[in-house]
Amino acid sequence: MRNILMTVMLLVVVIVLFNSIIAQDTTGTSSQIQSQGDAANTRISQLVP
């Protein structure tokens, strides 16, 4: 029973950390990657061959 409780608590902590670090709307890692990718695409499209 104790092992199950510890496992459930660990999963809850992982989910909370994921939501607060990775999936946050404006300052999360995924939005930063998206904005950097957009900036790179803009720079690449502005290159003159």
N, CA, C and O atoms as a GROMACS GRO file, in nm:
protein
  196
    1MET      N    1   0.082  -0.120   0.000
    1MET     CA    2   0.000   0.000   0.000
    1MET      C    3   0.086   0.126   0.000
    1MET      O    4   0.056   0.223  -0.068
    2ARG      N    5   0.193   0.122   0.077
    2ARG     CA    6   0.282   0.237   0.084
    2ARG      C    7   0.350   0.260  -0.050
    2ARG      O    8   0.369   0.375  -0.092
    3ASN      N    9   0.389   0.153  -0.118
    3ASN     CA   10   0.454   0.166  -0.248
    3ASN      C   11   0.360   0.227  -0.351
    3ASN      O   12   0.402   0.308  -0.434
    4ILE      N   13   0.235   0.189  -0.347
    4ILE     CA   14   0.137   0.244  -0.441
    4ILE      C   15   0.118   0.394  -0.415
    4ILE      O   16   0.111   0.472  -0.509
    5LEU      N   17   0.109   0.432  -0.289
    5LEU     CA   18   0.093   0.573  -0.254
    5LEU      C   19   0.213   0.655  -0.301
    5LEU      O   20   0.196   0.763  -0.356
    6MET      N   21   0.332   0.604  -0.279
    6MET     CA   22   0.452   0.675  -0.322
    6MET      C   23   0.456   0.689  -0.474
    6MET      O   24   0.496   0.793  -0.526
    7THR      N   25   0.415   0.585  -0.546
    7THR     CA   26   0.412   0.590  -0.691
    7THR      C   27   0.312   0.693  -0.741
    7THR      O   28   0.342   0.769  -0.833
    8VAL      N   29   0.195   0.695  -0.682
    8VAL     CA   30   0.092   0.793  -0.722
    8VAL      C   31   0.138   0.934  -0.692
    8VAL      O   32   0.119   1.024  -0.774
    9MET      N   33   0.198   0.955  -0.578
    9MET     CA   34   0.247   1.089  -0.542
    9MET      C   35   0.358   1.133  -0.637
    9MET      O   36   0.363   1.249  -0.677
   10LEU      N   37   0.447   1.042  -0.674
   10LEU     CA   38   0.553   1.074  -0.768
   10LEU      C   39   0.496   1.111  -0.905
   10LEU      O   40   0.544   1.205  -0.968
   11LEU      N   41   0.396   1.038  -0.950
   11LEU     CA   42   0.332   1.071  -1.078
   11LEU      C   43   0.265   1.208  -1.074
   11LEU      O   44   0.272   1.283  -1.171
   12VAL      N   45   0.202   1.241  -0.963
   12VAL     CA   46   0.140   1.373  -0.950
   12VAL      C   47   0.245   1.482  -0.957
   12VAL      O   48   0.224   1.584  -1.023
   13VAL      N   49   0.356   1.463  -0.891
   13VAL     CA   50   0.464   1.562  -0.893
   13VAL      C   51   0.519   1.578  -1.034
   13VAL      O   52   0.545   1.690  -1.078
   14VAL      N   53   0.537   1.470  -1.106
   14VAL     CA   54   0.588   1.476  -1.243
   14VAL      C   55   0.490   1.550  -1.332
   14VAL      O   56   0.531   1.631  -1.415
   15ILE      N   57   0.362   1.525  -1.317
   15ILE     CA   58   0.261   1.593  -1.399
   15ILE      C   59   0.260   1.743  -1.368
   15ILE      O   60   0.251   1.824  -1.460
   16VAL      N   61   0.267   1.778  -1.242
   16VAL     CA   62   0.268   1.920  -1.205
   16VAL      C   63   0.392   1.990  -1.259
   16VAL      O   64   0.384   2.101  -1.311
   17LEU      N   65   0.507   1.925  -1.247
   17LEU     CA   66   0.630   1.985  -1.300
   17LEU      C   67   0.624   1.999  -1.451
   17LEU      O   68   0.668   2.101  -1.505
   18PHE      N   69   0.572   1.901  -1.520
   18PHE     CA   70   0.560   1.908  -1.665
   18PHE      C   71   0.471   2.026  -1.704
   18PHE      O   72   0.505   2.103  -1.794
   19ASN      N   73   0.358   2.040  -1.637
   19ASN     CA   74   0.266   2.149  -1.670
   19ASN      C   75   0.325   2.285  -1.639
   19ASN      O   76   0.298   2.382  -1.710
   20SER      N   77   0.403   2.296  -1.535
   20SER     CA   78   0.457   2.426  -1.498
   20SER      C   79   0.583   2.463  -1.576
   20SER      O   80   0.613   2.582  -1.591
   21ILE      N   81   0.658   2.365  -1.625
   21ILE     CA   82   0.783   2.395  -1.695
   21ILE      C   83   0.767   2.385  -1.846
   21ILE      O   84   0.806   2.477  -1.917
   22ILE      N   85   0.712   2.278  -1.895
   22ILE     CA   86   0.709   2.253  -2.039
   22ILE      C   87   0.588   2.314  -2.106
   22ILE      O   88   0.601   2.384  -2.206
   23ALA      N   89   0.471   2.290  -2.052
   23ALA     CA   90   0.347   2.319  -2.124
   23ALA      C   91   0.286   2.455  -2.090
   23ALA      O   92   0.173   2.482  -2.131
   24GLN      N   93   0.355   2.539  -2.017
   24GLN     CA   94   0.298   2.669  -1.983
   24GLN      C   95   0.280   2.753  -2.109
   24GLN      O   96   0.363   2.747  -2.200
   25ASP      N   97   0.172   2.829  -2.117
   25ASP     CA   98   0.132   2.896  -2.241
   25ASP      C   99   0.235   2.995  -2.294
   25ASP      O  100   0.273   2.985  -2.411
   26THR      N  101   0.280   3.088  -2.215
   26THR     CA  102   0.365   3.196  -2.267
   26THR      C  103   0.512   3.180  -2.236
   26THR      O  104   0.597   3.223  -2.314
   27THR      N  105   0.546   3.119  -2.124
   27THR     CA  106   0.686   3.109  -2.085
   27THR      C  107   0.736   2.966  -2.078
   27THR      O  108   0.847   2.942  -2.031
   28GLY      N  109   0.658   2.872  -2.124
   28GLY     CA  110   0.699   2.733  -2.120
   28GLY      C  111   0.803   2.702  -2.226
   28GLY      O  112   0.824   2.779  -2.319
   29THR      N  113   0.868   2.591  -2.210
   29THR     CA  114   0.973   2.550  -2.303
   29THR      C  115   0.919   2.531  -2.444
   29THR      O  116   0.985   2.568  -2.541
   30SER      N  117   0.802   2.473  -2.457
   30SER     CA  118   0.747   2.448  -2.591
   30SER      C  119   0.718   2.578  -2.663
   30SER      O  120   0.739   2.587  -2.784
   31SER      N  121   0.669   2.680  -2.593
   31SER     CA  122   0.642   2.808  -2.659
   31SER      C  123   0.772   2.879  -2.694
   31SER      O  124   0.778   2.949  -2.796
   32GLN      N  125   0.875   2.863  -2.613
   32GLN     CA  126   1.005   2.923  -2.646
   32GLN      C  127   1.065   2.856  -2.768
   32GLN      O  128   1.123   2.923  -2.853
   33ILE      N  129   1.053   2.724  -2.778
   33ILE     CA  130   1.102   2.652  -2.896
   33ILE      C  131   1.026   2.697  -3.020
   33ILE      O  132   1.086   2.715  -3.126
   34GLN      N  133   0.895   2.714  -3.006
   34GLN     CA  134   0.813   2.759  -3.118
   34GLN      C  135   0.856   2.898  -3.164
   34GLN      O  136   0.868   2.922  -3.284
   35SER      N  137   0.878   2.990  -3.072
   35SER     CA  138   0.915   3.126  -3.110
   35SER      C  139   1.054   3.130  -3.172
   35SER      O  140   1.077   3.205  -3.266
   36GLN      N  141   1.147   3.050  -3.121
   36GLN     CA  142   1.280   3.044  -3.180
   36GLN      C  143   1.276   2.984  -3.321
   36GLN      O  144   1.348   3.028  -3.410
   37GLY      N  145   1.191   2.883  -3.340
   37GLY     CA  146   1.175   2.824  -3.472
   37GLY      C  147   1.114   2.922  -3.570
   37GLY      O  148   1.156   2.927  -3.686
   38ASP      N  149   1.016   2.999  -3.525
   38ASP     CA  150   0.957   3.101  -3.611
   38ASP      C  151   1.060   3.206  -3.650
   38ASP      O  152   1.065   3.250  -3.765
   39ALA      N  153   1.142   3.248  -3.554
   39ALA     CA  154   1.247   3.346  -3.583
   39ALA      C  155   1.349   3.290  -3.682
   39ALA      O  156   1.394   3.361  -3.772
   40ALA      N  157   1.385   3.164  -3.666
   40ALA     CA  158   1.480   3.102  -3.760
   40ALA      C  159   1.420   3.090  -3.899
   40ALA      O  160   1.489   3.115  -3.998
   41ASN      N  161   1.293   3.054  -3.908
   41ASN     CA  162   1.227   3.046  -4.039
   41ASN      C  163   1.221   3.182  -4.107
   41ASN      O  164   1.238   3.191  -4.228
   42THR      N  165   1.196   3.286  -4.030
   42THR     CA  166   1.193   3.422  -4.086
   42THR      C  167   1.330   3.461  -4.139
   42THR      O  168   1.341   3.516  -4.248
   43ARG      N  169   1.434   3.435  -4.062
   43ARG     CA  170   1.570   3.468  -4.106
   43ARG      C  171   1.608   3.390  -4.232
   43ARG      O  172   1.670   3.445  -4.323
   44ILE      N  173   1.573   3.262  -4.236
   44ILE     CA  174   1.606   3.180  -4.352
   44ILE      C  175   1.531   3.230  -4.475
   44ILE      O  176   1.588   3.233  -4.585
   45SER      N  177   1.405   3.268  -4.458
   45SER     CA  178   1.329   3.315  -4.573
   45SER      C  179   1.376   3.450  -4.623
   45SER      O  180   1.349   3.486  -4.738
   46GLN      N  181   1.446   3.525  -4.541
   46GLN     CA  182   1.496   3.657  -4.582
   46GLN      C  183   1.634   3.650  -4.647
   46GLN      O  184   1.684   3.752  -4.695
   47LEU      N  185   1.695   3.534  -4.649
   47LEU     CA  186   1.826   3.522  -4.713
   47LEU      C  187   1.813   3.543  -4.863
   47LEU      O  188   1.718   3.497  -4.926
   48VAL      N  189   1.912   3.613  -4.918
   48VAL     CA  190   1.912   3.638  -5.062
   48VAL      C  191   2.013   3.542  -5.124
   48VAL      O  192   2.131   3.542  -5.087
   49PRO      N  193   1.967   3.460  -5.220
   49PRO     CA  194   2.060   3.365  -5.282
   49PRO      C  195   2.159   3.431  -5.375
   49PRO      O  196   2.244   3.364  -5.434
   0.00000   0.00000   0.00000
